[in-house]
């Protein structure tokens, strides 16, 4: 498995006193951050997980390796709905949503689920139907920010229909303050050591990018940043780690006229996902997160900070909340702002202090244990009886 792998799920999930939660994913493979969070959802030691996916794939294989029950359902016409949705698309998928809800309600009964936990846009709406028609407690875990009026209306409608809506950051919901049924549950990451690592910046620093090659992730903006910051810095390097999925293939191809010369000049390396056991942030001194399209809560920010790597992120979506302030990183919307942030962070003393402060903040506020505790509180709010952990 690549960057999406996490630690083995604890064996105590088999404790019969712990409630079964059926997780529902609209995708079968490890597409991105939402699926990586799904693996941590299933690793929660206070529950017994089961998983429902549309077909066999990486998620089902992962679950079977850990003796997690796997069930399959048919999305039908719902699979054809894509963002941004149009009213006609939703009307065409309505019958499929009803059929899919019937399947998932039956799966809940089959596995003895105390609640259903949806983890993707297509299944949030289906989950709302399950709750309204079949009276199953449903928690919708939202990892996306609504942009159009129709999307905002869908988010509000789902929040009223499901038992609880969990958002990974406040910008994920089109209303402030949040309604009573909506709660922010921040993502958590695992750390390999108790103390924040101590890092120093080299003479030939490397700016890194980790993620999908997709328009939303802003690789084109990163290239602008790097070009501007390279002026007067002949040793500055760029490391781009990730891959393009079907949605990003054309976009990534369009960047080759800018990437290829940097690679030929020895200024840039493009590598795929790291293999199992490898650190995807190895060789990166400062992580760039140029998501100009508002990114709800990119895990790469927390993962880099936990390693003592300062982050420069675009000031939109959930990124400012994750970075927290200049003591833990920097924000930049334009090449000049990126260069100014880089100037500051490449000071050896500032680099070390920011890296240590960022890593310490992750250990205090964004651990996987805190993530699980917040989830369990939401399950209880949804009426699920949670046994006390030993």
N, C-alpha and C positions, 0 to 999 in steps of 0.2 A: 504494500500500500504506500501511497505517496505522502505529501504534506498533510493529508487529512487524517492520518492515523493518530490514535490516542492510546492511552494505557489500557490494559486488560480490565474488563469489568469485574468488580469484586464478586467472589463466589457467594456471598451472603444474600444475593438477590433471590435465592431460592427459599428464604425464610417465609413460611406461609402466613405469618402475621403481617406481612407487608402487602399493601394493595397493589393490584395489577393495573398498570396504566398502558393503554393501547396508543402507541405513537403512530401517526399516519403521515406519510410523505408522498407528495405527488411525483417525485422522481425516484428512480431505483438505483442511481449511481451517486458517487460523491462529487457533486457538481461544484460546490463552493462552501462559503462560510456557514450557511444555514444547515447544511448536511453535517458539517463538522460539529456544530452545536448539537445536532440530533444525536450524535454518538455520545456526547457528554450527558444529554438528557437520559439516555438509556443506561448510563453508568451510575446513576443516582443510587446510592446504597440503601435508601429508605423505601424503595419501591421494587416491584417485580415488573420489568418491562416486557411488552410484546410489540411487534412492529407489523404494520400493514403497508405494502408498497404495490405499485401497479404491475411489476414484473420482476423476474429474477435479475440480480445485479450485485454491485459491490455492497450495498446496504444489507441485502439479504444474506450474502456470504459472511459479512462481518457478524451479523446476528447469530447465524447458525454456529459459527465457531465458538460462540459464548453461550450456547444453549438457550438463546432467546427465541420464543415462538415467533414464527414468520407466517403471515397470511397475505393473500393477494386479492386485489380488487380491480375492477375495470372502471377507468375514468370515463370511458365512452366519449361523448361529444365534448365533455369538459376539457379534454386534452387539447382541443383545438383553440382554446381561448388563450390569448397572449396579451401582454401589456404593450401599449395601453388598451384596455378592453373597450369594445364598442357595444352599444345597447343591443344591436342585432346579434352579436356574438353570444351575449348572455342569454338572450331569448332562445337561441338555437341550442344552447347547452342545458337549458332548464330541465328537460326530461331526463337527460343523462345524470344531472345532479341528484334528482330524486331516486333514480335507480342505484346510483353509487351510495347514497345515504342509506338505502335499504341494506346493501351489502355490508357496509361498515357497522351498522347497528347489529346485524347478525354476528359479525366477527366479535364485537364487544361481548355478546352473550356467550359465544363459543369459548373465548379465553377468560371469561369471568372478570372483565375489566370494570374497575370502579369508576373510571373516567377515560375519556378519549382526549388525546393531546395532538392537535394538528400542527404541522410544521411546514407550511407552504401555502401560497396564495390560493391555488385551486382548491385545496382541501379545507381552507378556512370557511369558504361559503358552504361547502358540503357539510362541514361540521355544524354550521348553524342550522342546517336542515335536520341533521341527526338529533340535535338538542330539542328542536321545536316539535318534530314529528314522533320521535322515539324516546324522549325524556331521558336521554343519556347525558350526564354532566360532560361538558366539552370545554376545553381550554384551547384557545387559538393563540399560537406563538408567532407573533408578527416580526419579520426581519426586513420589512420594506417600508419605504416612505411613499405615501400617495402623492401624485403630482397633478392629475387631472381632476376636474369636478366630479366625474363619475367615480374615479377611484376613491376620492374622499367620502363620497356617499356610500360606497360599498364598505369601507372601513367602519363607518359609523353604524351601518346596518348590522354588520357582523358583531360589533361590540354589544349591540342591544340583544342579539339573538343567542349568543353563546353564554356559557356560565361565567367565564372569565376571559379577558383578552390580556395577554402578556406582550409587551413591546420591549424591544432590546434597547431603545432610547426614546426619550420624549418626542423627538421629531417624527417618529413613526406614526403618531396619531394626530389628525388634523384639528385638534382642539386643545386649548389650555385654559384652565386646569383640566386634568384628565377626568373623565367620568368615573363614577364609583366602581364600575366593573373593569376598568382598565388600570393596569399597574406596570411600572417599569421593572423589569428583571434584567439587570446587567449581565452580560456574558462573563464567564470566569475562565481562567486559564490555569494550567498546571505549571508549577515551578519545580525545578530540579534541585534547588538548594535553598536552605533557610535564609542565608544572608545574600543581599544584593551583590552581584558580581562587580568587580572593579576592572574597568576597561580604560585603555589609553588610546588616543587617536594617533595613527601613523602619519608619516610624511606624505604618503600617497593614498589618501583616504578614498574609500569606495562608497558611493551612493547606491543604495539598493532598492529594488522594487520586488515585491513578492505578491503574486496574485494572478488572476485571469487577465489575458490580453483582450480587453473589452472596452468599448467606448466609455462606459460608465466609470472605469478604473483610471482613465486619464493618462495612458502611456504617452500619448502625443504631447500632453502638457509637461510631463516629466522630461521629455526630450528638449522642450523649450527651456525648462529650468536648467538642465545640464549644460546646454549650449551657452547660456548666459553666465552660469557659475564657472564655466571652464576658462573664461577669459582671464588670463594671468595665472591659471592653475594648470600647468601642463601635466601634472601627475594625478589629477583628479580622475577617478575611474567610475564606471557605471556597470552595475550587475543587475540584469533583468532575469528574474526567476519565475517561471510559471508556464502557462500554455494558453492557446486560444481554443475556446470551444466552438461549436457550430455557429453560435450567435456572433462571435468575435472574429471569425476567420477572415472575412473581407476587411475588417478594420485593421487587423494585424498585418495583413498583406500590404495595406496602404502605407504602413509605417516603415516598410523595408527600405525605401529610398533614403530614409534618414538613419536607420539603424545600421545598415550594411557598411557605410563608410566609417562609422565609429568602430565597428568590429574589425574592419580591415586595418584601421590605424592603431589597433591595440588599446583603444580607450573603453571598449564595451565588451561584455560577455553576455550571451543569452543562453540560459540553461533551463532545462525542464524542472518538473517537480523533483524534490529530493526523494531518495529512496528511503525505505523504512529504516529507522535508526539514525538517519542523517539529520543534521540541523539545517533547516532551510535558510537560516539567517547567518550561517557561517560565511565569513569573508565580507560581511556588511558592517560598515562603521556608522552610517546614518541611514535610516530607512525613510524613503519618500512615499507618501500616500497621497497622490494627486487626484483624488476622486472629486472632480468638479461637479459631477452629478451627485447630489447629496447621498452619502453612504451612511446607512443607519448606525452601524457599530462594527467597523472592520476589525476582525480578530487580530490581523497582522499588527495593529497598533499595540495591543496589549502584549502580544507574543514578543515583539521587539523590545518594548519597554522592560518586560520581565527579565530580559537578557542584558539589560544595561545599555541598550542601543537607543540613542536619542532619535526621535521621530519628528519629521517636518511634514505636516499634513495640510490638506486644503480645508479652509474654515467653513465647512458646511456639514449638515447632517449631524451625526453623533461624534464626529472626529474631535471637535473642540472639547467635548465632555470627557473623552477618553484621555486626551493629552493632558488636560487639566490646567495648563498655564505654562509660562516661560520657565518655571523651575523644572519642568518635566519634558520640555520639547519646544516646538515652535509651530506657528501657522503661517501659511503663505498662499496667496491667490495669484500672484504674478511672478515672473522670473526675477525681477528686482527684489521682491520680498523674499524669495527663496535664497537668493545670493546673500542678502543681509543676514538671514537666519543662519546660513552656512558659515558666514564670517564669524558670527558669535559662537556657534557651537564648535568650531574647529580650534578655538582657544583651548589649550590642554586642560587648564584648571576648570573652565566652564564645562567642557565635555565630560570630564570625570564627575563633576558635581551633578550635572543634569542626568547622566546615566544612572548614578546611584539613587538619586531622588525618584526617578521614574520607576526603577525596579522596586524600590521600597513601597511606592504607592500601589503598585499592582499587588504586592503581597499583603497590603493592608485592606484593599478595597475590591479587588477583582480576582479572588481565588476561586477555584472550582468548588471548594467547600461552601463559600458564601453563596455561590450560584445555586447549589443544591438546597441550601437552607431557605433561600428566597422562593425556590420552586415549591418546596414542601409546604411553605406557608400559603402559597396560592392554591395548592391542592386542598388544603384544609378549608380555605375560603370557599372552594367549590363544593364542599360537603364530603370530601374524601376523608375517611378516618385513617389517620397516620399513626402507626405504632412508634413508640419511642425507640431510638437506636440504643444498642448496648453501649 
